[in-house]
């Protein structure tokens, strides 16, 4: 009997020891909660890798966005999460097509993607993006007025849901070189009142400074949305007409405004007021004008965005300390000076979470950190963009930046691209139409082809002529 009791005692002690051993081991190896930044336990736990996809515009890790992502990743408190930049090297026109392909599959979709607000509605409608409404309800920055309300519209799709957090916006106008204007006898404080004023200034520069390109606009398919928005829509909206008629719910495919916009482009090319076609039809046209021609005094006028000055900062792609004294930023006038007198198109970019992301919770936690006041301010100051946060807009470090005040002023007359699912496809036809006029097709023939192509895309019941 005593032997039996002793045996039972030994068995019990053995079980207890084993339980204690495994219990201690389990406690020691318990993984940290990766959703809570700053957790220090669980050093044995493999890190969760969050991938961020964005466009590499040709300068790799020297790019402003690339450097910002690396800086924010390095300071991110949750050390159980690794942030991995996953850039797509592509022209502006090709980036969106490559993103669409990547978002379709769990094997290729990143955890976070930079979305141009013009494509966001289309990607959301295709089921590529995760709605963020529930997460945003619990984020104080979103609910306490830290984000400009108007900018929230740019990340809200046609279903009324929010699919991204904006990190910048922009305006567009006419950058010009004051030194070249002075040489040509033009006013250094240039304020064109009509398209004729713009063309006449370009003609004067061609005559007085023959080695300089008078005016540069994006005019090719390779520059993608920059051609649609910064050239064509800036012109079309300056006539008083729009791409899409909200009242009827139809796309405008033929109008006097379309003809006027295309005729302006034709005039620039026929009179050889623009750059060589080999330069302007290239996918790097925007970088060429901004980083090479303007800083080197080879370009007088550039129809471009408020962000280009980011290239000229000491850490930018094309440092140019004198830019703030040499450059002027004039408003783009309406076609005949009619009210409101000037026009600008506003856009912007956002961080979104793909539906096929493997780490949605961790991605959201990083977005909140990346787009807080401090980190957002670092990005807009480094890039030259306009902020979407009210608190950053009041910060002295932001307000002292050259051209920020005037670029923000232009937003008073800002227009936006149609928040329609078919816009990206229509935009592609705009680029084709503009390039065809640039290479010699008549405005009338180019418009007729555009009308046919857009009708095919959206259907005959959804188009109109004016």
C-alpha positions in Angstrom: 0.0 0.0 0.0 2.8 2.4 0.9 4.6 1.6 -2.4 1.4 2.5 -4.3 1.0 5.8 -2.4 4.7 6.6 -3.1 4.3 5.8 -6.8 1.2 8.0 -7.0 3.1 10.8 -5.2 6.0 10.5 -7.7 3.7 10.6 -10.7 1.9 13.7 -9.3 5.2 15.5 -8.7 6.3 14.6 -12.2 3.1 16.0 -13.7 3.4 19.2 -11.6 7.0 19.7 -12.7 6.2 19.2 -16.3 3.2 21.7 -16.0 5.4 24.3 -14.3 8.1 23.8 -17.0 5.7 24.2 -19.9 3.8 26.9 -18.2 7.0 29.0 -17.7 8.1 28.3 -21.3 4.7 29.5 -22.6 4.8 32.6 -20.6 8.3 33.5 -21.7 7.6 33.0 -25.4 4.3 34.7 -25.4 4.3 37.0 -28.5 3.9 40.7 -28.1 0.7 42.3 -29.3 1.9 43.7 -32.6 -1.2 46.0 -32.9 0.1 48.0 -29.9 3.1 50.2 -30.8 5.9 50.1 -28.2 5.4 46.6 -27.0 8.7 45.3 -25.8 8.0 41.6 -25.0 8.3 38.7 -27.4 11.7 39.4 -28.9 11.6 35.8 -30.2 8.5 36.4 -32.2 9.0 36.9 -36.0 8.3 40.4 -37.1 5.3 41.3 -39.2 6.3 42.9 -42.5 4.1 45.6 -43.9 4.7 46.5 -47.5 4.0 50.0 -48.9 3.7 50.5 -52.7 4.2 53.8 -54.3 5.6 55.2 -57.6 9.3 55.5 -58.0 9.8 58.4 -60.4 13.3 57.4 -61.4 15.5 58.5 -58.5 15.0 55.6 -56.2 15.9 56.0 -52.5 16.6 59.7 -53.1 12.9 60.4 -53.9 11.1 62.5 -51.3 8.4 60.0 -50.6 10.8 57.1 -50.4 13.0 58.9 -47.9 9.9 59.9 -45.8 8.7 56.3 -45.7 12.1 55.2 -44.5 12.3 57.9 -41.9 8.8 57.2 -40.5 9.4 53.5 -40.5 12.6 54.0 -38.5 10.8 55.9 -35.8 7.7 53.7 -35.7 7.3 52.6 -32.0 6.1 49.0 -32.7 9.3 47.2 -33.2 7.4 43.9 -33.9 6.4 45.5 -37.3 8.8 46.0 -40.1 7.9 48.5 -42.8 9.2 47.6 -46.2 9.0 50.1 -49.1 7.9 48.3 -52.3 8.2 51.0 -55.1 6.9 50.5 -58.6 9.2 52.0 -61.2 7.0 53.3 -63.9 6.0 56.5 -65.8 3.1 58.4 -64.4 0.9 56.9 -67.1 1.9 53.3 -66.3 1.8 53.4 -62.5 -2.0 53.1 -62.2 -2.2 50.2 -64.6 0.5 48.3 -62.7 -1.2 49.1 -59.4 -4.5 47.7 -60.6 -2.8 44.4 -61.6 -1.0 44.2 -58.2 -4.2 44.8 -56.2 -6.1 41.9 -57.9 -4.2 39.1 -56.1 -3.3 38.3 -52.5 0.1 37.2 -53.8 0.9 40.6 -55.2 -1.1 43.1 -53.3 0.8 45.3 -50.8 -0.5 46.1 -47.3 -0.6 49.9 -48.0 -0.8 51.6 -51.4 -0.5 55.3 -52.4 -3.6 56.2 -54.3 -4.1 59.3 -56.5 -7.5 60.5 -55.5 -8.7 60.5 -59.1 -8.2 56.7 -59.3 -9.5 55.9 -55.8 -13.2 55.7 -56.7 -12.4 53.3 -59.6 -10.3 51.0 -57.5 -12.9 51.1 -54.7 -15.7 50.2 -57.1 -13.6 47.3 -58.4 -13.3 45.9 -54.9 -9.6 46.5 -54.7 -9.7 48.7 -51.5 -10.8 48.3 -48.0 -13.3 50.8 -46.6 -12.0 52.6 -43.5 -15.1 54.1 -42.0 -15.1 52.0 -38.9 -11.4 52.6 -38.2 -11.8 56.3 -38.8 -14.6 56.6 -36.2 -12.1 55.7 -33.5 -9.3 58.0 -34.7 -9.4 61.4 -32.9 -7.4 63.1 -35.6 -10.1 62.4 -38.1 -13.0 63.3 -35.9 -11.7 66.4 -34.2 -11.3 68.7 -37.2 -7.6 68.1 -37.8 -8.2 67.2 -41.4 -9.7 69.8 -43.8 -13.3 68.7 -44.5 -13.2 69.4 -48.2 -10.2 67.1 -48.5 -12.2 64.2 -47.1 -14.4 64.3 -50.2 -11.4 63.2 -52.3 -11.1 59.9 -50.5 -14.9 59.2 -50.4 -16.1 56.9 -53.2 -19.5 57.0 -54.9 -20.8 54.5 -52.4 -20.3 57.1 -49.6 -17.5 55.2 -47.9 -14.0 56.4 -47.2 -11.2 54.4 -48.8 -8.0 56.3 -47.8 -6.4 58.9 -45.6 -5.2 61.9 -47.7 -1.7 63.2 -47.1 -1.4 66.1 -49.5 -3.3 68.2 -52.0 -2.2 70.7 -54.7 -3.1 73.5 -57.0 -1.9 74.3 -60.5 -0.7 77.5 -62.3 1.9 79.0 -64.5 5.5 78.9 -63.2 7.7 81.4 -64.9 11.3 82.4 -64.9 11.6 86.1 -63.9 15.1 86.5 -65.3 14.0 85.3 -68.7 10.9 87.6 -68.5 13.1 90.6 -67.7 15.4 89.7 -70.6 12.5 89.6 -72.9 11.0 92.9 -71.7 8.1 91.2 -69.9 6.9 92.1 -66.4 8.5 90.2 -63.6 5.2 90.3 -61.7 3.3 88.6 -64.5 -0.5 88.3 -64.2 -2.0 87.1 -67.5 -5.6 87.8 -67.8 -6.5 85.6 -70.8 -5.1 82.8 -72.9 -4.0 85.4 -75.5 -1.8 87.0 -72.8 -0.2 83.6 -72.2 0.4 83.0 -75.9 1.7 86.5 -76.5 4.2 86.2 -73.7 5.4 82.9 -75.2 5.7 84.5 -78.6 7.7 87.4 -77.2 10.1 85.0 -75.5 10.6 83.0 -78.7 11.6 86.2 -80.4 13.7 87.8 -77.7 15.2 84.6 -76.2 15.4 82.1 -79.0 17.5 79.5 -77.0 14.7 79.2 -74.4 11.6 77.0 -74.6 8.8 79.5 -74.3 6.1 77.3 -72.7 5.9 73.6 -71.5 2.7 71.6 -71.0 2.4 67.9 -70.7 1.0 66.7 -74.0 1.6 63.0 -74.3 0.0 59.7 -73.4 3.3 58.7 -71.5 2.7 61.5 -68.9 -0.7 60.1 -68.2 -2.9 62.0 -65.7 -0.5 65.0 -65.9 -1.6 65.4 -69.5 -5.3 65.0 -68.7 -5.4 67.2 -65.6 -2.6 69.7 -65.8 -3.0 70.5 -69.4 -6.3 69.6 -70.9 -8.6 70.0 -67.9 -6.9 73.3 -66.9 -7.8 74.5 -70.4 -11.2 73.0 -70.7 -12.4 74.2 -67.3 -11.0 77.6 -68.2 -13.6 77.9 -71.0 -16.4 77.4 -68.4 -17.1 73.9 -69.6 -16.6 70.6 -67.8 -15.9 67.0 -68.6 -19.1 65.7 -67.0 -22.5 67.3 -66.7 -23.7 66.6 -63.1 -27.3 67.7 -63.8 -27.8 65.1 -66.6 -25.3 62.5 -65.4 -23.7 62.5 -68.9 -20.2 63.0 -70.3 -19.7 65.9 -72.7 -18.1 64.5 -75.8 -18.4 67.5 -78.2 -18.5 71.2 -77.4 -16.9 74.6 -78.3 -14.9 74.3 -75.0 -13.3 71.1 -76.2 -12.4 72.8 -79.5 -11.0 75.8 -77.8 -8.8 73.8 -75.5 -7.5 71.7 -78.3 -6.9 74.8 -80.5 -4.7 76.3 -77.8 -2.6 73.1 -77.8 -2.5 73.2 -81.6 -1.3 76.8 -81.6 1.5 76.1 -79.2 2.8 73.3 -81.4 2.2 74.9 -84.8 4.1 78.1 -83.7 6.8 76.0 -82.1 6.3 77.6 -78.7 6.8 74.3 -76.8 9.6 71.8 -76.4 10.7 69.3 -79.0 8.2 66.4 -79.4 11.0 63.9 -78.4 11.0 65.6 -74.9 7.3 66.3 -74.4 6.0 62.9 -75.5 8.5 61.1 -73.2 7.4 59.5 -69.9 9.9 61.6 -68.1 8.7 64.9 -69.6 7.5 66.3 -66.3 10.8 65.6 -64.6 12.7 67.0 -67.6 10.9 70.3 -67.5 11.0 70.6 -63.7 14.4 69.3 -62.8 16.4 70.3 -65.9 14.9 73.0 -68.0 13.6 75.4 -65.3 16.6 75.3 -63.0 19.0 75.7 -66.0 17.2 78.7 -67.4 16.1 76.8 -70.5 12.4 77.2 -70.0 10.3 80.4 -69.5 6.8 79.2 -68.6 5.6 75.9 -67.3 2.0 74.9 -66.7 2.5 72.7 -63.7 1.6 71.9 -60.0 2.4 73.6 -56.7 4.6 70.7 -55.6 7.4 71.2 -58.1 9.5 73.4 -55.7 10.2 70.3 -53.6 12.7 69.3 -56.3 14.7 72.5 -55.5 15.2 72.0 -51.7 18.7 71.0 -50.6 17.6 67.4 -50.2 15.5 67.4 -53.4 16.1 65.8 -56.8 17.4 69.0 -58.3 18.7 71.4 -55.6 18.3 75.1 -56.7 18.8 77.6 -53.9 17.8 80.6 -56.0 14.4 79.2 -57.1 12.4 81.3 -54.6 13.8 84.5 -56.1 13.9 83.4 -59.8 10.5 81.8 -60.1 7.1 83.3 -60.2 3.8 81.5 -59.9 1.0 83.1 -61.8 -2.6 82.0 -61.8 -3.8 80.3 -65.0 -6.4 82.7 -66.5 -9.7 81.7 -67.9 -9.9 81.6 -71.7 -11.1 85.2 -72.2 -10.7 86.5 -68.7 -14.3 85.7 -67.8 -15.3 85.1 -64.2 -13.8 83.9 -61.9 -10.8 85.1 -63.8 -8.5 82.2 -63.1 -8.8 78.4 -62.7 -7.0 75.6 -61.0 -7.5 71.9 -60.7 -6.9 70.3 -57.2 -6.0 66.7 -56.5 -3.9 64.9 -54.0 -2.7 61.5 -52.8 -3.8 59.1 -50.0 -2.7 56.0 -48.2 -5.2 53.2 -48.7 -5.4 49.5 -47.6 -5.9 47.0 -50.3 -8.7 44.4 -49.8 -6.1 41.7 -50.4 -3.7 43.1 -47.7 -2.5 40.3 -45.4 -2.1 42.6 -42.4 -4.9 45.1 -42.4 -4.8 45.9 -38.7 -1.1 46.5 -38.6 -1.4 48.6 -41.8 -4.0 50.8 -40.2 -2.0 51.3 -37.1 1.0 52.4 -39.2 -1.2 54.8 -41.3 -2.4 56.5 -38.2 1.2 57.0 -37.1 2.5 58.0 -40.5 -0.2 60.7 -41.0 -0.2 62.3 -37.6 0.6 66.0 -37.5 4.4 65.7 -37.1 4.9 63.2 -39.9 2.5 64.8 -42.3 4.2 68.1 -41.8 7.6 66.6 -42.5 6.3 65.2 -45.8 4.5 68.3 -47.2 7.5 70.5 -46.3 9.9 68.2 -48.0 7.8 67.7 -51.1 6.4 71.2 -51.5 2.8 70.0 -51.5 -0.1 71.7 -49.8 -1.2 70.1 -46.5 -4.6 68.5 -45.9 -4.4 69.1 -42.1 -5.7 72.2 -40.5 -3.1 72.1 -37.7 -0.2 71.8 -40.1 -1.6 74.7 -42.1 -1.2 77.0 -39.1 2.3 75.9 -38.2 4.9 78.6 -38.7 7.4 76.2 -40.2 4.8 75.4 -42.9 3.5 78.9 -43.5 7.0 80.3 -44.1 7.7 78.1 -47.1 7.9 80.0 -50.4 4.8 79.9 -52.5 2.7 78.0 -50.0 0.4 81.0 -49.3 -0.2 81.7 -53.0 -0.7 78.0 -53.9 -3.3 77.8 -51.2 -4.9 81.0 -52.4 -5.5 79.4 -55.8 -7.6 76.7 -54.1 -10.4 79.2 -53.8 -11.2 78.7 -57.5 -10.4 75.0 -57.5 -12.2 72.5 -59.5 -12.0 68.7 -59.1 -12.1 65.8 -61.5 -15.4 63.9 -61.8 -15.9 61.4 -59.0 -17.1 58.8 -61.5 -16.1 55.2 -61.9 -15.4 55.6 -65.6 -13.2 58.7 -65.2 -9.8 56.8 -65.5 -10.9 55.3 -68.8 -12.1 58.6 -70.1 -8.8 60.2 -68.9 -6.9 57.7 -71.1 -8.9 58.9 -74.1 -8.1 62.5 -73.2 -4.4 61.7 -73.3 -4.8 60.1 -76.7 -6.7 63.1 -78.0 -4.2 65.6 -76.7 -1.2 63.7 -78.1 -2.9 63.3 -81.5 -3.3 67.1 -81.8 0.3 67.6 -80.6 1.5 65.3 -83.4 -0.6 67.1 -86.1 -4.2 65.8 -86.1 -6.8 68.6 -86.4 -8.8 69.6 -83.2 -12.0 68.6 -85.0 -10.8 65.2 -86.0 -9.3 64.6 -82.6 -12.6 65.6 -80.9 -14.6 63.3 -83.1 -12.4 60.3 -82.3 -12.6 61.2 -78.6 -16.4 61.3 -78.9 -16.5 57.8 -80.4 -14.1 56.3 -77.9 -15.9 57.8 -74.8 -19.3 56.7 -76.1 -17.9 53.2 -76.5 -16.7 53.3 -72.9 -19.7 54.8 -71.1 -22.5 54.0 -73.5 -24.6 56.1 -75.8 -27.1 56.9 -73.0 -24.4 58.6 -70.9 -23.0 61.1 -73.4 -24.1 64.5 -74.7 -23.0 67.3 -77.0 -23.2 71.0 -76.3 
